[in-house]
C-alpha cells in the first residue's frame, strides 16, 4: 500500500482513501472496482474504469454556484481534490489537470476528468 498523500493537510476520509487503494490494487490485478465515496456532506467521488486504459472520475457537489473547474470553488475544497489526486498518483494513476464542470443533475454539479491508468 502506498504512503499517504505528501501534503501536510489531508481531509479525505479514511474510507475514501481505502477505496482509492482498492482501485489502485485492483488495477494492478486487472479488475479495478468502481469508487463511490462521500468525501463530505456536499461532496461525492465517483470513479469508473472504462476498460481502455482510462477511467472516468467525477466529483459531485452541492453548492449555489458552479464555476468552470472544481478547484475554482476555493482552496478548502481543493484540499479534497488534491488528496484524491495525490493518492491516485501514488498508484501511478495520472489525474487530469482539471476537473471541468459537465452538468447539474438533481441539484448536484458534476465535475469530470479522465484518469490515465499505467
C-alpha positions, 0 to 999 in steps of 0.5 A, a space after each residue: 500500500 502506498 504512503 499517504 498523500 505528501 501534503 501536510 493537510 489531508 481531509 479525505 476520509 479514511 474510507 475514501 482513501 481505502 477505496 482509492 487503494 482498492 482501485 489502485 490494487 485492483 488495477 494492478 490485478 486487472 479488475 479495478 472496482 468502481 469508487 463511490 465515496 462521500 468525501 463530505 456532506 456536499 461532496 461525492 467521488 465517483 470513479 469508473 474504469 472504462 476498460 481502455 486504459 482510462 477511467 472516468 472520475 467525477 466529483 459531485 457537489 452541492 453548492 449555489 454556484 458552479 464555476 468552470 473547474 472544481 478547484 475554482 470553488 476555493 482552496 478548502 475544497 481543493 484540499 479534497 481534490 488534491 488528496 484524491 489526486 495525490 493518492 491516485 498518483 501514488 498508484 501511478 494513476 495520472 489525474 487530469 489537470 482539471 476537473 471541468 464542470 459537465 452538468 447539474 443533475 438533481 441539484 448536484 454539479 458534476 465535475 469530470 476528468 479522465 484518469 490515465 491508468 499505467 
